Amino acid sequence: MSETLFSQHRDKLQAACEAIRTRAYWSGYPEVPSGKIYGETARKDGAAAFQGYCGSTFELDQPGAGGTVGSETSPFGLDLNIRYPQSDLASLVAAASDAQCGWRDVDLESRVGVCLEILERLNRRSFEMACAVMHTTGQGFMMAFQAGGPHAQDRGLEAVAYAYEELSRLPREAEWTKRVSKTDSITLRKTYRVVPRGIAAVVGCSTFPTWNSYPALFASLATGNAVIVKPHPGAILPLALTVRIARDVLREAGHDPNVVTLLADSPDAPRTRDLVTHPAVGIVDYTGGSAFGDWVEENARQAVVFTEKAGVNATILDSADDLKALTGNLAFSLCLYSGQMCTTPQNIFIPAGGITVGGEKLSFDDTANALIKAIDWLLSDPARGAEILGAIQNPATAARIEQAAQAGGTVLRASTPVVNEQFPDARVHSPLVLQVDASQTELFQKEMFGPICYLVKTADTAESIRLAAETARSCGALTSGVYTTDEATRAAAEQALINAGANISCNLVGPIYVNQAAAFSDYHVSGANPAGNATLTDAAFVTSRFRVVQSRSLVPAQG
Amino acid sequence: MSETLFSQHRDKLQAACEAIRTRAYWSGYPEVPSGKIYGETARKDGAAAFQGYCGSTFELDQPGAGGTVGSETSPFGLDLNIRYPQSDLASLVAAASDAQCGWRDVDLESRVGVCLEILERLNRRSFEMACAVMHTTGQGFMMAFQAGGPHAQDRGLEAVAYAYEELSRLPREAEWTKRVSKTDSITLRKTYRVVPRGIAAVVGCSTFPTWNSYPALFASLATGNAVIVKPHPGAILPLALTVRIARDVLREAGHDPNVVTLLADSPDAPRTRDLVTHPAVGIVDYTGGSAFGDWVEENARQAVVFTEKAGVNATILDSADDLKALTGNLAFSLCLYSGQMCTTPQNIFIPAGGITVGGEKLSFDDTANALIKAIDWLLSDPARGAEILGAIQNPATAARIEQAAQAGGTVLRASTPVVNEQFPDARVHSPLVLQVDASQTELFQKEMFGPICYLVKTADTAESIRLAAETARSCGALTSGVYTTDEATRAAAEQALINAGANISCNLVGPIYVNQAAAFSDYHVSGANPAGNATLTDAAFVTSRFRVVQSRSLVPAQG
């Protein structure tokens, strides 16, 4: 059965393997939420399935369940009231250990076949997943569909491709013949066994529960580990759905479903610390805030730990040919999902003397105004604004906007509540734009998660570059951007940011944004600054999830 | 120049890359210390060069040198009295940081060319290195030549091959074109830059200063890191020689020689703790005792840490066709380099009812006696005995033999001083063989480094397997062995030991020993038990020594 799954999905896997080598555009799952692709009733069916979860107990037949847990609230104001089975950690660990013994010995193709089938089924459920992601994270529908569905599935497939490439390159056996004298030789027959390092714990975040978890989930699964998924208590449903689908596929393919289990918890009784420090847990993947991420790195000493934490991303404005194209693109990046992406720019560095546009100087103030105008225009259409902004996932983020406005700097654009006509109770605030001086590092050299943006007035672009790189080095950065028509400035910015471990995007205009990282082509998180130690996805992300242990036997000499 | 080096050594690299895929027998450097291969005067020249170091100051033109350090003593009783320039850590770190900026930007082929040329020159100096290794570690000449020379070079080449495979697979750039509407598409040009994680610190051990350091040294170098080599104060010369040769090659190829530097220290003023916890150090490779290795893992939090520590290796005796072949092979493994290999068996598990030989039962006592007889025979020829035993590297090891004899169990074979006719002052002790009961785990379930062997009387082979696996799991194990003619017993032992992360050798007889791990074929240290977290060499050993940081730019649409 599992082998059949491998054959069924082999072409897609091979295309994915090719894509991670060339890093040209490729995608395994269609990103357009169209009935023509997903079925004419897919949207309605997905919404209905989601509605079915609300107000009920999510069915998940797994060990150690007693009582339920669940306290998700929709940033769009829906009444969710979903309860999840609460499994005790000891039972889950015991079940995962047992399951891993069998899973480890499943041949590579069968294991990978199961992973690919899970992804395929997740893909078919993308509308349902979109609703689950939207109403837990606050993403607008289109983003919830794409980032929560096909793009997350692509990231999962990418991890499977990396695991497959690394594991399929290992020989399973070898004959080793060494000449030991003029007439004699010795032969050893060697077998190499892949041993999982797990149990693997995947700790999800509240803003991108699937996109940021699938690489870890699928990399660990494909390399033979059992996985315990620990969703953020604010965004359980997307991962509960994922776990249920994974368990269905495992069971149908004849494997122990406890290869994948869910550890749901609540903010009052969090279980992450116990999970990630459990002696049986050998791999931890964590996405979330830096403070707790640092704690995980510090304390989960028995495990190999992969983290994506937070950063302070910079955009450097120097010069452009087309101001509108620049501000339009940047405004969208700032507004998208209300700045709640780990890739959103926070600090926009602008020289005090302004920038050069089409050969003419544009003052600092005019540059700032142009950017604010672009933001205002984007949000001027209520439907468009609602879709772009989504909603604020966490009330703490809304409170942070207030705090930032009070903390210092000049408010150039105040954050205002925005009405979402479809969801009147949605928590929506437009971006706050502050002007600060380059010397006010205490304000902008720290992460201010949410729709908060600092326009930093610098002496010149050289200072902008220096500050952007310094911030990346000390606070971490997942992305950076530069707008310049000068080749030497571009090269200098590139060199400085790359040396600080920040991926950089140059002169983006049109419908491609610094916030976006495409599977199979863009590395997400460099691992080379404090924003995290793991990259989605490179070889290092998979190679330490397994070990090779070998057996060798003397082959008796032929008479 | 560096590129020329790559062309010169390309064939060898390609053969090495092929070998790590097939894992069939291959070697890049001849292991026979023959004048026909290395030149008729090579032996004499090597000895003379070594003599030249004794009683003088080793020349090494590197930064921050002030005063000298050096307190090596020869286990064979030679008067070494070699002084090394003592560089201060801050100066070395500053120089390495500078050097790394240039080295990082050298193209892959040139970097790899330099690595291969260093290895080639090390190979030509193998006789000189043999003397250096012999008189610091106590290895007999043949082992010092092979393990210190060509086998270590093979391990270095293997690491270069892994690094080259991983890095050459990365595209340096890509064009990424995505259709965004029926008529339009967007193109990004992306470049991917390899960023070293270092500075890399390589901490050597006193018994295999080159073999255990070269994989780390060359893996870090090939991936763009500057390397600070910190030899064990008891075995500086082999690594000082290595560093000098590396610096010569770097300089001649037009690179900053400070890409490789030496931090020599003394037992009175050790520098390892400061080095491995230095904020600028991003990679630590450590080989040595478990206690300090645990400290390194615990404290070098700013770095990725690779360790090879110690283990307690087991051999399980169940049945054999040819007793003499078994005991001859095992006795050699126990005697070789006086048990000072991390791969030497310590515990020999024998059922109380004895073993089966050629279908007949052989009692526990007769089995023990046969093994002791084989040891005695090996050592009965003084020249052969001296060559096999070598000398005891550390007086603490000699003291441990005494302690073990007193601590408990029955002495079946006492350790006695052995006279080395060529070096009358050599510190040589024959193996101590103790009989213990399976219940005396406090005696044998800990590492007793040196020529100390426990024959553990078990209820049956099932108990032998259980205890061997349990010991590997709790104390670590780098190797294990089983002798059995029963296929089911072999499979059970294999399964149990592999699950405990111990590589296993089955029914070895003749001139191939459980202690030996061959580059390009055998993985050394599984990383799956407490004996260490790194494998020489697998993909995981190289992939986290570098990161990829990317830049992407919009390609303007064609008019």
Interface residues (C-beta under 8 A of the other chain):
Chain A: R21 T22 R23 A24 Y25 E166 R169 P171 A174 E175 W176 T177 K178 V180 I186 L188 K190 Y192 R193 V195 R197 E297 E298 R301 R490 E494 I498 N499 G501 A502 N503 I504 S505 C506 N507 L508 V509 G510 P511 I512 A518 S521 D522 Y523 S526 G527 A528 T535 D538 A539 A540 T543 S544 R547 V548 V549 Q550 S551 R552 S553 L554
Chain B: R21 T22 R23 A24 Y25 E166 R169 P171 A174 E175 W176 T177 K178 V180 I186 L188 K190 Y192 R193 V195 R197 E297 E298 R301 R490 E494 I498 N499 G501 A502 N503 I504 S505 C506 N507 L508 V509 G510 P511 I512 A518 S521 D522 Y523 S526 G527 A528 T535 D538 A539 A540 T543 S544 R547 V548 V549 Q550 S551 R552 S553 L554
